[in-house]
Structures are given as structure tokens and as C-alpha cells.
Amino acid sequence: MCILIIFTVYYIEHREINDAYALAGRVIDNSKNADSYHFDIHSNISMLGESFTLIKGNGSVDYKNGKMAVKLRSMKESMDIIIIDENAYFRNSDASWETRKLGQQTWDSYDQLTQTSLLLANSTDLSMERGDAYLILTALPDNSTLLQEAEKAGLQLKGDERLNEYSIRYLIDRDSYRIMSIESRTEFMMNVQGLMSPVTINNQVDVYNYNEKMDIEAPII
């Protein structure tokens, strides 16, 4: 009986995923079990026939020790964030470091895997494709997440925007069910210089080096 139970558990954990919603559940569970990861992020916006970089940066997240380090650069400024236990350190454009008490919202805002879990949990439509080494999971989240995603990308919206398209594409390793890349595309009509104009935001996050040992230290203030 013991051998049968072990075999059943192994089969459930390692069986082939054939359903997009089952895949999303496996991805969320695996994200919760990660000890650490690194990520690179790049966001750009296209409007009025031109394309601009909104945000570019990278980060390290150490769940095991409650630490995080993130470097972000936008068109006008830069931001460095370091989280150590219950303290969050912020620095804008190489100014002096500021210390704040860490809130859960601050952590969640920069933790890419937490954001992924929230978006998948609020997706109204999921589909999947198979590649040689990867699975591709495409999600259509609830439209209410548009504002959160746009603000996370550095764009301040006024509330009169009309959403045309919003989708997220996850590249997932077939063996580990770990997320390797997250690509989101948002298209909407926005008031630009007094005229409603089409705007597209493309955001890509590459996730790698899962469960590696991190070396994140508090800044010298």
C-alpha cells in the first residue's frame, strides 16, 4: 500500500499537463515553492508613431531570507530598492537612501512571481501551446488589472482610457514548470495632447537562476 501511495503522489506531481488551467495551477504552486530568483525587466510604449523605453532594470528576490534588491531606470529617473527583513530602503536618482517600514504591498509590487500568481488567479481566459522545450500559457486577465499594470510600467493613467487588448504570455519550462519569461501587451486609446490616440505598452520580464544563493546587504546610510 505504501508503494502505491508513493507512486500515486509521484504520478500526480509529474504527469503531463494537458489543460491550461491545470498548467496555471502548477505554475502558481511552483512559484510558491521557489527559494529565490533573478529577473530582468524591460517596458516600452508606442504612441504617435514613436517608441520609448518606460522602464529597464533587474532584481533579485530571496524568499528564504526575506530579502530583495531591485534597480529600475526610467526616462527621467532611476530607483534602487533594497528590502532586508522588515525594512525597505529607497533611493531615487542616486540621492541619499531613505528607510521605511516594509509593507506587504511594497514587497508584492516588485516580486514578479507574486504578481504572476495574482494575474493568473484573475484571468478570465487561459490557453496553452506546446514547444520543444517550453510550454506557452496565454492569459487574458480581468480588465481591472490594466491600471495596475500600466502604473507598474511607469505610466500614469487618468481614467478616460478605452482598453482594446490586454494579454499576457508566459514561457514555461516543460520539465520544471518554472516561468522563464513573462510578456504582456496592452493596447488602448488614451488622451494624448487633447486627442484620443492608440497607445501600446509591451512589457517583458525574464526570470532565471532559481534557488541560487543570494548576497543582498543593507546599504550604508
ROTOR-298848 format. One line per 8 residues: number of its first residue (from 1); for each residue x, y, z of N, C-alpha, C. Coordinates in steps of 0.2 Angstrom, whole numbers, plus 5000, padded with zeros to 4 digits. Example, Ala and Ser with C-alpha at 12.3 -4.5 7.8 and 13.67 -1.06 7.14 Angstrom:
BEGIN
1	5066 4972 5039 5062 4978 5039 5066 4984 5039; 5064 4989 5035 5068 4995 5036 5064 5000 5039 .
***
This chain:
BEGIN
1	5004 4994 5000 5000 5000 5000 5004 5006 5000; 5010 5006 5004 5014 5012 5004 5017 5014 4997; 5019 5008 4994 5022 5009 4987 5017 5012 4982; 5011 5010 4983 5005 5013 4979 5004 5020 4980; 5004 5022 4986 5003 5029 4988 5009 5033 4985; 5015 5031 4986 5021 5035 4983 5020 5035 4976; 5019 5030 4972 5018 5030 4965 5012 5035 4963; 5007 5035 4967 5001 5040 4965 5003 5047 4966 .
9	5007 5049 4971 5009 5055 4973 5014 5057 4967; 5019 5053 4965 5023 5054 4960 5020 5056 4953; 5015 5052 4952 5011 5052 4946 5008 5059 4945; 5004 5061 4951 5001 5067 4951 5005 5073 4950; 5011 5073 4953 5016 5078 4953 5020 5079 4946; 5020 5073 4942 5024 5073 4936 5021 5071 4930; 5014 5070 4930 5010 5069 4924 5010 5075 4920; 5009 5073 4913 5009 5078 4908 5003 5083 4909 .
17	5004 5089 4908 4998 5094 4909 4995 5095 4902; 4989 5094 4902 4985 5095 4895 4980 5100 4895; 4979 5104 4901 4974 5109 4902 4977 5115 4904; 4975 5121 4901 4978 5127 4903 4977 5129 4910; 4971 5128 4913 4970 5129 4920 4974 5125 4924; 4975 5119 4923 4979 5114 4927 4986 5117 4926; 4989 5119 4921 4995 5122 4920 4996 5128 4924; 4991 5132 4924 4991 5139 4928 4992 5137 4936 .
25	4988 5132 4938 4989 5130 4945 4996 5127 4947; 4999 5123 4942 5005 5120 4943 5010 5126 4943; 5010 5131 4939 5014 5136 4939 5014 5140 4946; 5008 5142 4948 5007 5145 4954 5010 5141 4960; 5009 5135 4960 5012 5131 4966 5019 5131 4966; 5022 5130 4960 5029 5130 4959 5032 5137 4961; 5029 5142 4959 5031 5149 4961 5031 5150 4969; 5027 5147 4972 5026 5147 4979 5032 5143 4983 .
33	5035 5138 4979 5040 5134 4982 5047 5136 4980; 5048 5142 4976 5054 5144 4975 5057 5148 4981; 5064 5147 4982 5068 5150 4987 5070 5157 4985; 5072 5157 4978 5075 5164 4976 5075 5164 4968; 5076 5170 4965 5076 5170 4958 5079 5177 4956; 5082 5178 4950 5084 5184 4947 5079 5186 4942; 5078 5192 4940 5074 5194 4934 5077 5201 4931; 5076 5201 4925 5077 5207 4921 5070 5209 4918 .
41	5069 5216 4918 5063 5219 4916 5064 5224 4910; 5060 5225 4906 5060 5230 4900 5053 5231 4898; 5051 5238 4898 5045 5240 4896 5046 5246 4891; 5042 5246 4886 5042 5251 4881 5035 5253 4879; 5034 5259 4877 5027 5262 4875 5028 5265 4868; 5023 5263 4864 5022 5266 4857 5016 5270 4857; 5017 5277 4854 5012 5281 4853 5014 5287 4848; 5009 5289 4844 5010 5294 4839 5016 5293 4835 .
49	5017 5286 4833 5022 5284 4828 5029 5283 4831; 5030 5284 4838 5036 5284 4841 5036 5278 4846; 5042 5276 4848 5043 5271 4853 5048 5273 4859; 5046 5272 4865 5050 5275 4870 5051 5269 4876; 5057 5269 4879 5058 5265 4884 5055 5268 4891; 5050 5264 4894 5047 5266 4900 5052 5264 4906; 5053 5258 4907 5057 5256 4912 5062 5250 4910; 5068 5250 4913 5073 5245 4911 5076 5243 4918 .
57	5077 5237 4920 5080 5236 4926 5081 5228 4927; 5083 5227 4933 5084 5220 4935 5083 5219 4943; 5083 5213 4945 5082 5212 4953 5083 5205 4955; 5084 5204 4961 5085 5198 4965 5080 5197 4970; 5077 5192 4971 5072 5190 4976 5074 5184 4980; 5075 5185 4987 5077 5180 4991 5071 5178 4996; 5067 5174 4995 5061 5172 4999 5064 5169 5006; 5069 5165 5005 5071 5161 5011 5073 5166 5017 .
65	5077 5171 5015 5079 5176 5020 5076 5183 5020; 5070 5183 5016 5066 5189 5017 5070 5195 5014; 5073 5194 5008 5077 5200 5005 5076 5201 4998; 5077 5207 4996 5075 5209 4989 5080 5215 4987; 5082 5215 4981 5086 5221 4978 5084 5222 4971; 5082 5228 4969 5079 5230 4963 5082 5236 4961; 5084 5237 4954 5087 5243 4951 5082 5244 4945; 5079 5250 4945 5075 5252 4939 5077 5259 4936 .
73	5077 5259 4930 5078 5265 4926 5073 5267 4922; 5070 5273 4922 5065 5276 4918 5068 5281 4913; 5063 5285 4909 5066 5290 4905 5069 5296 4909; 5066 5297 4915 5068 5303 4919 5072 5302 4925; 5071 5296 4928 5075 5295 4934 5076 5288 4935; 5080 5286 4941 5081 5279 4942 5079 5278 4949; 5078 5272 4951 5076 5270 4958 5080 5263 4960; 5082 5263 4966 5085 5257 4969 5081 5256 4975 .
81	5079 5249 4976 5076 5247 4981 5079 5241 4984; 5080 5241 4991 5083 5235 4994 5079 5234 5000; 5077 5227 5001 5072 5225 5007 5076 5220 5011; 5077 5222 5017 5080 5217 5022 5075 5216 5028; 5073 5210 5028 5068 5208 5034 5062 5213 5034; 5061 5217 5039 5056 5222 5039 5057 5229 5037; 5063 5230 5034 5065 5237 5032 5066 5237 5024; 5063 5243 5022 5064 5244 5015 5068 5251 5014 .
89	5073 5250 5009 5077 5256 5008 5076 5258 5001; 5075 5265 5000 5074 5268 4993 5079 5273 4992; 5081 5274 4985 5085 5279 4983 5083 5281 4976; 5081 5287 4975 5080 5290 4969 5085 5294 4965; 5087 5292 4959 5092 5295 4955 5098 5297 4959; 5101 5292 4963 5107 5292 4966 5107 5297 4972; 5101 5299 4974 5101 5303 4980 5102 5299 4987; 5101 5302 4992 5103 5298 4999 5097 5293 5000 .
97	5099 5287 5003 5095 5282 5005 5089 5284 5010; 5083 5282 5009 5078 5283 5014 5076 5276 5016; 5074 5276 5023 5072 5270 5026 5065 5270 5028; 5061 5265 5026 5054 5264 5028 5052 5257 5031; 5047 5257 5035 5045 5251 5037 5042 5247 5031; 5044 5241 5030 5041 5237 5025 5034 5235 5025; 5030 5236 5020 5023 5234 5020 5022 5229 5015; 5017 5224 5015 5016 5219 5011 5015 5221 5004 .
105	5012 5227 5003 5011 5229 4996 5017 5231 4993; 5022 5234 4996 5029 5236 4993 5032 5230 4991; 5032 5224 4995 5035 5218 4993 5032 5215 4986; 5025 5215 4987 5021 5212 4981 5022 5216 4975; 5023 5223 4975 5024 5227 4969 5030 5225 4965; 5035 5223 4968 5042 5221 4965 5043 5214 4964; 5039 5210 4967 5040 5202 4967 5036 5200 4961; 5040 5198 4956 5037 5196 4949 5033 5190 4950 .
113	5035 5185 4954 5031 5179 4954 5025 5180 4958; 5025 5184 4963 5018 5186 4966 5014 5189 4962; 5016 5194 4958 5012 5197 4953 5009 5192 4948; 5013 5187 4946 5011 5182 4941 5005 5178 4944; 5006 5176 4950 5001 5172 4953 4994 5176 4954; 4995 5183 4955 4989 5187 4956 4985 5188 4949; 4989 5189 4944 4986 5189 4937 4983 5183 4935; 4987 5177 4936 4984 5171 4934 4977 5169 4937 .
121	4977 5171 4944 4971 5170 4948 4965 5174 4945; 4967 5180 4942 4961 5184 4940 4960 5184 4932; 4963 5179 4929 4962 5178 4922 4956 5175 4920; 4952 5178 4915 4946 5176 4913 4946 5171 4908; 4952 5170 4904 4953 5165 4899 4960 5163 4898; 4961 5157 4898 4968 5154 4898 4968 5149 4892; 4974 5149 4888 4975 5144 4883 4983 5142 4883; 4984 5137 4880 4991 5134 4881 4994 5131 4874 .
129	5000 5132 4873 5003 5129 4867 5009 5125 4869; 5012 5120 4865 5017 5116 4867 5023 5118 4862; 5029 5119 4865 5035 5119 4861 5040 5113 4862; 5046 5113 4859 5050 5108 4861 5053 5108 4868; 5054 5113 4871 5057 5114 4877 5053 5118 4882; 5048 5121 4879 5044 5126 4883 5036 5124 4882; 5032 5127 4887 5025 5127 4887 5024 5135 4886; 5019 5137 4882 5017 5144 4882 5010 5144 4885 .
137	5009 5148 4890 5002 5149 4893 5000 5157 4892; 4995 5158 4888 4992 5164 4887 4986 5166 4891; 4986 5172 4894 4981 5173 4899 4978 5180 4897; 4971 5180 4898 4968 5187 4897 4965 5189 4903; 4969 5193 4907 4966 5195 4914 4960 5199 4914; 4957 5200 4920 4952 5205 4920 4954 5212 4919; 4950 5215 4915 4951 5222 4913 4953 5227 4919; 4951 5225 4925 4953 5230 4931 4960 5230 4932 .
145	4964 5225 4930 4971 5225 4931 4975 5229 4926; 4972 5232 4921 4975 5237 4917 4979 5242 4920; 4975 5246 4925 4978 5251 4928 4984 5249 4932; 4984 5244 4936 4989 5241 4940 4995 5240 4935; 4994 5237 4930 5000 5235 4925 5003 5241 4922; 4999 5246 4920 5001 5252 4917 5005 5256 4922; 5003 5257 4928 5006 5261 4933 5013 5257 4935; 5013 5251 4935 5019 5247 4937 5024 5248 4931 .
153	5022 5249 4925 5026 5251 4920 5028 5258 4919; 5026 5262 4924 5028 5269 4924 5023 5274 4921; 5017 5272 4919 5013 5276 4915 5007 5278 4920; 5006 5285 4921 5000 5287 4925 4994 5288 4921; 4989 5284 4922 4983 5285 4918 4978 5290 4922; 4973 5292 4918 4968 5297 4920 4961 5295 4921; 4960 5289 4918 4953 5286 4919 4949 5286 4913; 4951 5290 4908 4946 5290 4902 4949 5286 4896 .
161	4953 5281 4898 4956 5277 4893 4951 5271 4891; 4952 5269 4885 4947 5263 4882 4952 5257 4880; 4951 5252 4884 4955 5246 4883 4953 5242 4876; 4958 5241 4872 4957 5237 4866 4959 5230 4866; 4965 5229 4869 4968 5222 4870 4972 5222 4876; 4972 5216 4880 4977 5215 4885 4978 5208 4886; 4984 5206 4885 4986 5199 4886 4992 5198 4889; 4994 5192 4892 5000 5190 4895 5002 5183 4893 .
169	5008 5183 4891 5011 5177 4888 5017 5174 4892; 5016 5168 4895 5021 5165 4900 5025 5160 4896; 5031 5160 4896 5035 5155 4893 5038 5150 4899; 5036 5144 4899 5037 5140 4905 5041 5133 4903; 5046 5132 4907 5050 5126 4906 5046 5120 4907; 5046 5115 4902 5042 5109 4902 5044 5104 4907; 5050 5104 4910 5052 5100 4915 5051 5102 4922; 5052 5108 4923 5052 5111 4930 5045 5115 4931 .
177	5042 5117 4926 5036 5121 4926 5037 5128 4929; 5044 5130 4929 5046 5136 4931 5045 5141 4925; 5043 5147 4927 5042 5153 4922 5049 5155 4920; 5050 5156 4914 5056 5158 4911 5055 5165 4909; 5050 5167 4906 5048 5174 4903 5041 5176 4904; 5040 5182 4905 5033 5185 4905 5032 5191 4900; 5028 5190 4896 5027 5195 4891 5020 5198 4891; 5019 5204 4892 5012 5207 4892 5012 5212 4887 .
185	5006 5213 4884 5004 5218 4878 4998 5221 4880; 4998 5228 4880 4992 5231 4882 4991 5237 4876; 4985 5237 4873 4983 5242 4868 4977 5245 4871; 4977 5252 4871 4971 5256 4872 4971 5263 4869; 4966 5266 4869 4965 5273 4867 4966 5277 4873; 4970 5282 4872 4972 5287 4878 4972 5294 4875; 4970 5298 4880 4970 5306 4878 4977 5308 4878; 4980 5309 4872 4987 5312 4871 4986 5319 4868 .
193	4988 5324 4872 4988 5331 4869 4981 5333 4867; 4976 5331 4870 4969 5333 4869 4966 5328 4864; 4969 5323 4861 4966 5319 4856 4967 5311 4858; 4961 5308 4857 4961 5301 4859 4966 5297 4854; 4971 5294 4856 4976 5291 4851 4977 5284 4854; 4979 5279 4849 4981 5272 4851 4988 5272 4854; 4988 5268 4860 4994 5268 4864 4995 5260 4865; 5002 5258 4864 5003 5251 4865 5009 5251 4871 .
201	5008 5246 4876 5013 5245 4881 5015 5238 4880; 5022 5237 4879 5025 5230 4879 5029 5229 4885; 5028 5224 4889 5032 5223 4895 5035 5216 4895; 5041 5215 4896 5044 5208 4896 5049 5208 4903; 5048 5202 4906 5051 5200 4912 5054 5193 4911; 5061 5193 4911 5065 5186 4911 5066 5184 4918; 5065 5178 4919 5066 5175 4926 5071 5170 4925; 5076 5170 4930 5081 5165 4929 5085 5164 4936 .
209	5089 5159 4936 5093 5157 4942 5089 5156 4948; 5084 5152 4947 5080 5150 4953 5084 5146 4958; 5083 5148 4964 5085 5144 4970 5093 5145 4971; 5096 5150 4968 5103 5151 4969 5104 5155 4975; 5110 5155 4978 5111 5158 4984 5112 5166 4983; 5109 5170 4987 5109 5177 4986 5114 5181 4991; 5116 5186 4988 5121 5191 4993 5118 5198 4993; 5113 5199 4997 5109 5205 4997 5111 5208 5004 .
217	5114 5214 5004 5115 5218 5010 5112 5224 5011; 5111 5227 5017 5108 5233 5018 5113 5239 5015; 5111 5244 5013 5115 5250 5010 5118 5253 5017; 5124 5256 5015 5127 5260 5021 5124 5267 5020; 5121 5269 5026 5117 5276 5026 5121 5281 5030 .
***
